[in-house]
């Protein structure tokens, strides 16, 4: 991280923070808005929102992230990566466990983008090479259905659809205990954990995060729940159910019982992206794709069912 102090010149007096700072730093307004949203922009010592107004002579302090080095996309086959659908605009995949969506610093394992490249699929969208076509993500430890844009048009349309929440994202999660009520909405803001940078938490002033759930099946020690995401924050389902004291079974990062995880032979959180429905970017028709449970999650369920 690096910090810069910038006096507000007369020519930017009255301008919005995102527009004025974009001019000063040579960044896009979107990039500046993201900085402001994360609390990285101070105006006269106070956190500034993207729509706040600049005053000539004021002092801006901006904390900038370190520039990311270019990350190479390695085209290599990914065991278990299934292509559910492909056309000129999109490719829909069933992502296996232990696979990241795209390359990133510190990740040395397989990626969806690398697997698609190895399959000969051409992703032709703008942006950093390692993230081309990525319009949403699943954690490396989460399995299930996801879509990647293949054309520039599809990328633009799908990014907007995810932002405007017109994509139906359906998940199944096995959570510890029995949520009460059995059907409800978790509306709690999420941000980086105040003490552990590798995880997230419900934090006052965090980003708005909304999760709808309904219990589908109850067992002695756990419940299978259907989840609909209204927002798509990092680790959202895991964080929200942990905050309710019903963490995903096997999710040791967020407080799951290691004894139960061991009993069910789970080496990761029981969380699966079950379905994805959206308007196809080519013609607007509604399409829906589903993914079956992988073996480790199905076996854990069978073990619980056999005890009921």
C-alpha positions in Angstrom: 0.0 0.0 0.0 1.1 3.6 -0.7 -0.4 6.8 0.5 -0.6 10.1 -1.4 -1.5 13.6 -0.2 -3.1 15.8 -2.8 -4.4 19.4 -2.3 -7.7 20.0 -4.2 -7.0 22.5 -7.0 -9.3 25.4 -7.7 -10.4 23.8 -11.0 -12.0 20.8 -9.1 -14.0 22.9 -6.6 -17.5 21.4 -6.2 -16.7 18.3 -8.3 -17.7 14.9 -7.0 -14.9 12.9 -5.3 -14.9 10.1 -7.9 -14.8 12.5 -10.9 -12.2 14.9 -9.4 -9.9 12.2 -8.0 -10.0 10.3 -11.3 -8.7 13.4 -13.1 -6.0 13.9 -10.5 -4.8 10.3 -10.4 -5.5 9.3 -14.0 -7.7 6.4 -12.8 -11.2 5.4 -13.9 -14.1 6.8 -11.9 -15.1 3.2 -11.1 -11.6 2.5 -9.6 -11.8 5.7 -7.5 -15.4 4.8 -6.4 -14.1 1.4 -5.2 -11.3 3.1 -3.3 -13.8 5.5 -1.6 -16.1 2.5 -0.8 -13.3 0.7 0.9 -12.4 3.8 3.1 -9.2 4.5 1.2 -10.1 8.2 0.5 -9.9 10.8 3.2 -10.9 14.5 2.7 -9.5 16.8 5.4 -9.0 13.7 7.6 -12.6 12.3 7.2 -13.6 9.3 5.1 -15.0 10.6 1.8 -17.8 8.9 -0.2 -17.6 8.8 -4.0 -20.5 11.4 -4.4 -19.1 13.8 -1.8 -18.1 17.2 -3.1 -14.5 18.6 -3.3 -13.6 22.0 -1.9 -10.7 24.0 -3.3 -7.8 24.0 -0.9 -9.0 20.8 0.8 -6.5 18.0 1.4 -7.1 14.6 -0.1 -5.3 11.5 1.3 -5.5 8.4 -0.8 -4.3 4.9 0.1 -3.5 3.1 -3.2 -3.0 -0.7 -3.4 0.3 -2.0 -4.8 0.2 -2.4 -8.5 -0.5 -6.0 -9.3 2.1 -7.8 -11.4 0.9 -9.5 -14.6 -0.2 -13.0 -13.9 0.2 -15.6 -16.6 -2.7 -17.8 -17.5 -1.5 -21.4 -17.8 -3.6 -23.5 -20.1 -3.8 -26.9 -18.4 -6.6 -29.5 -18.2 -8.6 -29.5 -14.9 -9.7 -32.8 -13.6 -13.5 -32.8 -13.0 -14.2 -29.5 -14.7 -17.3 -30.1 -16.8 -18.7 -27.9 -19.5 -22.5 -27.8 -19.2 -23.1 -25.5 -22.1 -21.2 -23.4 -24.6 -22.1 -21.1 -27.5 -20.7 -18.0 -29.1 -21.4 -15.8 -26.0 -21.1 -17.9 -22.9 -19.7 -21.1 -21.4 -21.3 -22.6 -18.3 -19.2 -25.0 -16.2 -19.6 -27.3 -13.3 -16.6 -26.3 -11.1 -15.0 -29.0 -9.0 -13.5 -28.5 -5.5 -9.9 -27.2 -5.2 -10.1 -25.1 -8.3 -9.9 -21.2 -8.3 -11.8 -19.2 -10.9 -8.8 -17.4 -12.2 -5.0 -17.1 -11.4 -4.1 -14.7 -8.5 -1.0 -14.0 -6.4 -0.2 -16.9 -4.1 -2.5 -19.4 -5.9 -0.6 -22.3 -7.5 -3.4 -24.7 -8.1 -5.7 -25.2 -11.1 -8.1 -22.6 -12.4 -11.3 -22.5 -14.4 -9.8 -20.0 -16.9 -6.8 -22.2 -17.4 -9.0 -25.3 -17.8 -11.1 -23.5 -20.4 -8.0 -22.4 -22.3 -6.8 -26.0 -22.3 -10.1 -27.0 -23.8 -9.5 -24.7 -26.7 -12.2 -22.2 -25.8 -11.5 -18.7 -26.8 -12.4 -16.0 -24.2 -12.4 -12.6 -26.0 -13.2 -9.9 -23.5 -11.3 -6.9 -22.2 -9.6 -6.6 -18.8 -6.6 -8.3 -17.2 -5.8 -11.5 -19.1 -6.1 -13.7 -16.1 -9.7 -12.5 -15.4 -11.0 -12.3 -19.0 -14.7 -13.4 -19.1 -15.1 -13.6 -15.3 -18.4 -12.1 -14.3 -18.8 -13.8 -10.9 -16.7 -16.2 -8.7 -16.9 -19.3 -6.5 -14.5 -20.0 -3.7 -11.9 -22.6 -4.5 -13.5 -24.8 -1.9 -17.0 -24.3 -3.2 -18.3 -26.5 -6.1 -21.1 -26.0 -8.6 -22.4 -24.1 -11.6 -20.9 -20.8 -12.9 -20.9 -18.9 -16.1 -18.0 -17.3 -18.0 -18.5 -14.7 -20.8 -16.9 -15.5 -24.1 -17.8 -12.4 -26.0 -17.4 -8.7 -25.2 -21.1 -8.2 -25.5 -21.9 -11.1 -23.1 -19.3 -9.8 -20.6 -21.0 -6.3 -20.5 -24.5 -7.7 -20.3 -23.7 -10.3 -17.6 -21.7 -7.9 -15.5 -24.7 -5.6 -15.5 -27.1 -8.4 -14.7 -25.0 -9.5 -11.7 -24.7 -5.8 -10.5 -28.5 -5.2 -10.9 -29.3 -8.5 -9.2 -31.3 -10.0 -12.0 -29.4 -13.3 -11.9 -30.9 -16.0 -9.8 -28.1 -17.7 -7.8 -29.3 -20.8 -6.0 -27.1 -22.7 -3.5 -27.5 -25.7 -1.2 -25.7 -25.6 2.1 -25.4 -28.1 5.0 -25.3 -26.0 8.2 -24.8 -27.1 11.8 -27.8 -27.2 14.0 -31.3 -26.0 13.2 -31.8 -22.4 12.0 -34.8 -20.8 13.7 -36.9 -19.7 11.9 -36.7 -22.4 9.3 -37.2 -19.8 6.6 -35.8 -16.3 6.7 -33.6 -13.5 5.4 -30.1 -12.6 6.7 -29.5 -8.9 6.1 -26.1 -8.1 7.6 -23.2 -6.0 6.2 -19.9 -7.8 5.4 -16.4 -6.6 5.2 -12.8 -7.8 5.9 -12.5 -9.4 9.4 -11.0 -6.8 11.7 -8.3 -9.1 13.0 -7.8 -11.8 10.4 -7.2 -10.5 6.9 -7.8 -13.9 5.2 -11.5 -14.0 6.1 -14.6 -11.8 6.3 -17.1 -11.0 9.0 -20.4 -9.2 9.7 -19.1 -5.6 10.3 -21.0 -2.4 11.0 -20.5 -0.2 8.0 -19.6 -3.1 5.8 -21.1 -3.7 2.3 -24.8 -4.5 2.2 -25.3 -8.3 2.0 -28.6 -10.1 1.8 -29.1 -13.9 2.0 -32.5 -15.7 1.8 -32.7 -19.3 3.1 -35.2 -22.1 3.7 -34.5 -25.4 5.5 -35.1 -28.3 3.1 -34.2 -31.3 5.4 -33.3 -31.5 9.0 -31.0 -34.1 10.6 -29.9 -34.6 14.2 -26.9 -32.3 14.1 -27.4 -30.3 10.9 -29.8 -28.9 8.4 -29.8 -28.9 4.6 -30.8 -25.4 3.5 -31.7 -23.8 0.1 -30.1 -20.4 -0.3 -30.8 -17.6 -2.7 -28.3 -14.8 -2.8 -29.5 -11.2 -3.4 -26.0 -9.9 -3.2 -22.7 -11.7 -4.0 -20.1 -10.7 -1.4 -16.9 -12.8 -0.9 -17.7 -15.8 1.5 -21.3 -14.4 2.0 -23.1 -17.6 2.8 -20.3 -18.8 5.0 -20.1 -15.6 6.9 -23.8 -15.1 7.3 -24.5 -18.6 8.7 -21.4 -18.4 10.9 -22.8 -15.2 12.3 -26.1 -17.1 13.1 -24.0 -19.7 14.9 -24.9 -22.2 12.2 -21.7 -22.4 10.2 -21.5 -24.6 7.1 -20.6 -28.1 8.1 -16.8 -28.6 7.5 -16.1 -24.9 7.3 -13.4 -24.8 10.0 -12.4 -21.2 8.9 -15.7 -20.0 10.1 -16.2 -22.0 13.3 -17.5 -25.4 12.2 -17.1 -28.4 14.5 -14.0 -30.4 13.4 -15.4 -33.6 15.0 -18.5 -33.4 12.8 -16.4 -32.7 9.7 -14.2 -35.6 10.4 -17.2 -37.9 11.0 -18.6 -36.9 7.6 -15.2 -37.1 6.0 -15.4 -33.5 4.8 -12.2 -31.7 4.0 -14.1 -28.4 3.1 -17.3 -26.5 3.6 -20.5 -28.3 2.6 -21.6 -25.6 0.1 -22.7 -26.1 -3.5 -23.8 -23.7 -6.2 -26.8 -25.7 -7.3 -28.4 -23.5 -10.0 -27.9 -20.4 -12.0 -30.6 -18.6 -14.1 -30.3 -15.5 -16.2 -31.3 -13.8 -19.4 -29.1 -15.0 -22.2 -27.0 -12.1 -23.4 -27.6 -12.9 -27.1 -31.4 -12.7 -27.1 -32.7 -12.2 -23.6 -34.3 -15.6 -23.2 -34.3 -17.0 -19.7 -31.8 -19.9 -19.3 -31.2 -22.0 -16.2 -28.4 -24.5 -15.5 -28.1 -26.9 -12.5 -25.3 -29.0 -11.0 -25.5 -32.3 -9.1 -23.8 -32.7 -5.8 -20.2 -34.0 -6.0 -19.3 -37.3 -4.3 -18.0 -35.8 -1.0 -21.1 -33.8 -0.4 -23.5 -36.5 -1.4 -21.8 -39.1 0.8 -21.9 -36.7 3.8 -25.7 -36.3 3.3 -26.2 -40.1 3.0 -24.3 -40.6 6.3 -26.6 -38.1 8.1 -29.7 -39.6 6.5 -28.7 -43.1 7.7 -28.7 -41.8 11.3 -32.1 -40.2 11.2 
